[in-house]
Amino acid sequence: MRRLVDPHPRDRFLFWRTDFVGVAMMVSGALLLAVNFGVLPATTFVLARVLGILFIVGGLAFLFFTGAGGWLAWFVIPAGVLLTIGVVTLVRGAGMFMSPVTAGLTASGFGLTFLSVFLARRNQWWALIPAGAFVGTAAWVVVGATFPVVGWHPVPVVFFVGLSFFIIYLSAIQKQQMRWSLLAGSLVVVASALYLLGLLLVRWLALWPILFVLAGLCLPAAVLLAERRTGSRAPRGGGPPAGIARP
């Protein structure tokens, strides 16, 4: 007997694509094995480990529903959030969310979540803006803890948001209609550069007397250069002045 083929297989409740979910489950299993065998350092608190595993399982459940497509595809956002919180809780502990390293990892995971939204649906260009903001937040944490000249001023956040507008323009098919993103990206990146320049000027404002030192070095050099030029223009000896004939 010939088997009938369902003309609308995606309308069936259980016809879900689970390829990405399978990869996520394999990665999660490998992560848990690395934690159990001590390959990856993890928190020693049992409650934090249990909470981390529960968050990871919840994220995988949301990922499973995203395979149905349609409006369920938006479940990738809570899936990414839960997976990020689960991994960070499992590795760093529940009470370490305010540390710079944990905050950077969490912001990076959230940024990858919104980036996956854009990669899955290229017409959802708006997802690049929060992705850039979260990646900029991760860079902000690193810069704030490493470079005291910049400190905790949100220069990296503003810069990466500007870069996200550039990526929106470069990834657009109809670039004529997305020229506004190029203008917005240019303004935001220039604003971040001016912000950084202002911080450097304020930081180094006490060094303004160095201008006198530079002027003192340049003034003798300018005098020597002027004397050399006037000496090269003077008439050489041995000849009478102009307009006087020899006897």
Buried (B, 14 or more C-beta within 10 A) or exposed (E): EEEEEEEEEEEEEEEBEEEBBEEBBEEBEEBBEEBEEEEBEBBEBEEBBEBBBBBBBBBBBBBBBBBBEEEBBBBBBBBBBBBBBBBBBBBBBBEBBEBBBBBBBBBBBBBBBBBBBBEBEEEBBEBBBBBBBBBBBBBBBBBBBEEEEBEEBBBBBBBBBBBBBBBBBEBBEEEEEBEEBBEBBBEBBEBBBEBBEEBEEEEEEEEEEEEEEEEEEEEEEEEEEEEEEEEEEEEEEEEEEEEEEEE
